[in-house]
Amino acid sequence: MFDVLVYLYETYYRPDACPEPEALVKKLSAIGFEEDEISQALGWLTDLEVANHEFADSYPRQTSFSFGTRIYARQETDVLGTDAVGFIQFLESAKMLDGMQREIVIERALAAGEVPITLEKLKVIVLMVLWSQGKEPDGLMFEELFLDEEDSEPRLLH
């Protein structure tokens, strides 16, 4: 599923630039993606669109401008793991994600069905949440989202 999501991000500038679902399924199949991968990815994206609308309608300003500390439920920490929680907190503290986007990222990570979710896959989820909202990650975020852990150098603490 994540390979399909990355392909869509790299191929289509915005979600509305994607072809209609039937044509998209045919194109993805022709490229070599398997039917269940395609189905999972498109279902996940449909649910992402629903989550975007539900969060925007239910919490229009409350989460976007919340400055409180997010406390994670046990189920969330079991699925996310400490690295992912730390990464989400980093993105939020660096103002790369607002509170509503954080909640959508968490919801979509829980929906991915992997326990624990890898940091690499969480980064794809963050990217897809921003992509679905028509937001382009800034340079620092882009570096964070695509930096391989094997290639990274230790961070300097200031």
ZAMI-729200 format. One record per residue (C-alpha): z, y, x. Coordinates in Angstrom, 1 decimal, decimal comma, always signed. Example, Ala and Ser with C-alpha at 12.3 -4.5 7.8 and 13.67 -1.06 7.14 Angstrom:
REM residues 2
@w: +7,8 v: -4,5 u: +12,3
@w: +7,1 v: -1,1 u: +13,7
//
This chain:
REM residues 158
@w: +0,0 v: +0,0 u: +0,0
@w: +0,9 v: +2,5 u: +2,7
@w: -2,4 v: +2,0 u: +4,5
@w: -4,2 v: +3,0 u: +1,3
@w: -2,0 v: +6,1 u: +0,9
@w: -2,7 v: +7,2 u: +4,5
@w: -6,4 v: +6,6 u: +4,0
@w: -6,3 v: +8,8 u: +0,8
@w: -4,4 v: +11,5 u: +2,7
@w: -6,8 v: +11,5 u: +5,6
@w: -10,0 v: +11,3 u: +3,4
@w: -9,2 v: +13,7 u: +0,6
@w: -7,9 v: +17,2 u: +1,2
@w: -6,2 v: +17,4 u: -2,2
@w: -5,4 v: +14,8 u: -4,8
@w: -7,8 v: +16,4 u: -7,3
@w: -10,6 v: +15,8 u: -4,7
@w: -10,2 v: +12,0 u: -5,2
@w: -12,9 v: +10,4 u: -7,3
@w: -12,0 v: +9,0 u: -10,7
@w: -9,8 v: +5,9 u: -10,6
@w: -12,6 v: +3,4 u: -11,2
@w: -14,9 v: +4,9 u: -8,5
@w: -11,9 v: +5,2 u: -6,2
@w: -11,0 v: +1,5 u: -6,6
@w: -14,6 v: +0,5 u: -5,9
@w: -14,7 v: +2,7 u: -2,8
@w: -11,4 v: +1,4 u: -1,5
@w: -12,5 v: -2,2 u: -2,1
@w: -15,8 v: -1,6 u: -0,3
@w: -13,9 v: -0,3 u: +2,7
@w: -11,9 v: -3,5 u: +2,8
@w: -8,6 v: -2,8 u: +1,1
@w: -7,3 v: -5,7 u: -1,0
@w: -7,0 v: -5,4 u: -4,7
@w: -3,2 v: -5,7 u: -4,9
@w: -2,8 v: -3,0 u: -2,2
@w: -5,1 v: -0,7 u: -4,1
@w: -3,3 v: -1,4 u: -7,4
@w: +0,1 v: -0,8 u: -5,8
@w: -1,0 v: +2,4 u: -4,1
@w: -2,6 v: +3,9 u: -7,2
@w: +0,3 v: +2,9 u: -9,4
@w: +2,7 v: +4,5 u: -6,9
@w: +0,6 v: +7,7 u: -6,9
@w: +0,6 v: +7,7 u: -10,7
@w: +4,4 v: +7,4 u: -10,7
@w: +4,6 v: +10,2 u: -8,1
@w: +2,6 v: +12,5 u: -10,4
@w: +5,0 v: +11,6 u: -13,2
@w: +8,0 v: +12,3 u: -10,9
@w: +6,6 v: +15,6 u: -9,9
@w: +6,3 v: +16,7 u: -13,5
@w: +9,7 v: +15,3 u: -14,5
@w: +11,6 v: +17,0 u: -11,7
@w: +9,7 v: +20,3 u: -12,2
@w: +10,5 v: +20,2 u: -15,9
@w: +14,1 v: +18,9 u: -15,7
@w: +15,3 v: +20,9 u: -12,7
@w: +13,0 v: +23,9 u: -12,4
@w: +15,3 v: +26,0 u: -10,2
@w: +18,5 v: +24,0 u: -9,9
@w: +17,5 v: +21,6 u: -7,1
@w: +15,0 v: +24,0 u: -5,5
@w: +17,7 v: +26,5 u: -4,6
@w: +20,7 v: +24,2 u: -4,2
@w: +22,6 v: +24,7 u: -1,1
@w: +25,1 v: +21,9 u: -1,6
@w: +25,4 v: +18,7 u: +0,3
@w: +23,5 v: +15,7 u: -1,0
@w: +25,8 v: +12,7 u: -1,4
@w: +23,8 v: +9,4 u: -1,3
@w: +24,7 v: +6,6 u: -3,6
@w: +25,2 v: +3,1 u: -2,0
@w: +22,0 v: +1,8 u: -3,5
@w: +20,1 v: +4,8 u: -1,9
@w: +21,7 v: +4,3 u: +1,6
@w: +21,0 v: +0,5 u: +1,4
@w: +17,3 v: +1,2 u: +0,8
@w: +16,9 v: +4,2 u: +3,0
@w: +19,2 v: +3,3 u: +5,9
@w: +20,8 v: +5,9 u: +8,1
@w: +17,7 v: +6,9 u: +10,1
@w: +15,8 v: +7,8 u: +6,9
@w: +18,8 v: +9,7 u: +5,4
@w: +19,1 v: +11,6 u: +8,7
@w: +15,4 v: +12,3 u: +8,7
@w: +15,5 v: +13,6 u: +5,2
@w: +18,5 v: +15,8 u: +6,0
@w: +16,6 v: +17,1 u: +9,1
@w: +13,6 v: +18,1 u: +7,0
@w: +15,7 v: +19,8 u: +4,4
@w: +17,8 v: +21,7 u: +7,0
@w: +14,6 v: +22,8 u: +8,7
@w: +13,4 v: +24,1 u: +5,3
@w: +10,4 v: +21,7 u: +5,4
@w: +11,6 v: +20,1 u: +2,1
@w: +13,4 v: +21,8 u: -0,7
@w: +16,0 v: +20,0 u: -2,9
@w: +13,5 v: +19,0 u: -5,5
@w: +11,1 v: +17,6 u: -3,0
@w: +14,0 v: +15,7 u: -1,4
@w: +14,8 v: +14,1 u: -4,7
@w: +11,2 v: +13,1 u: -5,3
@w: +11,0 v: +11,6 u: -1,7
@w: +14,2 v: +9,6 u: -2,4
@w: +12,9 v: +8,4 u: -5,8
@w: +9,6 v: +7,3 u: -4,4
@w: +11,2 v: +5,6 u: -1,4
@w: +13,4 v: +3,6 u: -3,8
@w: +10,3 v: +2,7 u: -5,8
@w: +8,5 v: +1,4 u: -2,7
@w: +10,4 v: -1,9 u: -3,0
@w: +11,3 v: -2,3 u: +0,7
@w: +14,8 v: -2,7 u: +1,9
@w: +15,4 v: -1,0 u: +4,2
@w: +12,4 v: +1,3 u: +4,2
@w: +11,1 v: +2,0 u: +7,7
@w: +11,1 v: +5,5 u: +9,1
@w: +7,4 v: +5,3 u: +9,5
@w: +6,9 v: +4,5 u: +5,8
@w: +9,3 v: +7,2 u: +4,8
@w: +7,2 v: +9,7 u: +6,7
@w: +4,2 v: +8,6 u: +4,7
@w: +6,1 v: +9,1 u: +1,5
@w: +7,1 v: +12,7 u: +2,6
@w: +3,5 v: +13,4 u: +3,4
@w: +2,3 v: +12,1 u: +0,1
@w: +4,9 v: +14,1 u: -1,9
@w: +3,7 v: +17,3 u: -0,2
@w: +0,0 v: +16,3 u: -0,6
@w: +0,6 v: +15,6 u: -4,3
@w: +2,0 v: +19,1 u: -4,7
@w: -0,9 v: +20,7 u: -2,8
@w: +1,4 v: +21,7 u: +0,2
@w: +0,2 v: +21,5 u: +3,7
@w: +2,9 v: +20,5 u: +6,3
@w: +3,4 v: +23,1 u: +9,0
@w: +2,8 v: +22,3 u: +12,6
@w: +6,4 v: +21,2 u: +13,4
@w: +6,5 v: +19,0 u: +10,3
@w: +3,1 v: +17,5 u: +11,1
@w: +4,4 v: +16,6 u: +14,6
@w: +7,5 v: +15,0 u: +13,2
@w: +5,6 v: +13,0 u: +10,6
@w: +3,0 v: +11,7 u: +13,0
@w: +5,0 v: +11,3 u: +16,3
@w: +5,3 v: +7,6 u: +17,2
@w: +8,8 v: +6,6 u: +18,1
@w: +7,4 v: +4,8 u: +21,2
@w: +5,6 v: +8,0 u: +22,3
@w: +8,4 v: +10,4 u: +21,6
@w: +10,4 v: +12,0 u: +24,3
@w: +14,2 v: +12,5 u: +23,9
@w: +15,0 v: +15,7 u: +22,1
@w: +16,8 v: +18,5 u: +23,8
@w: +19,9 v: +19,6 u: +22,0
@w: +20,4 v: +23,4 u: +22,0
//
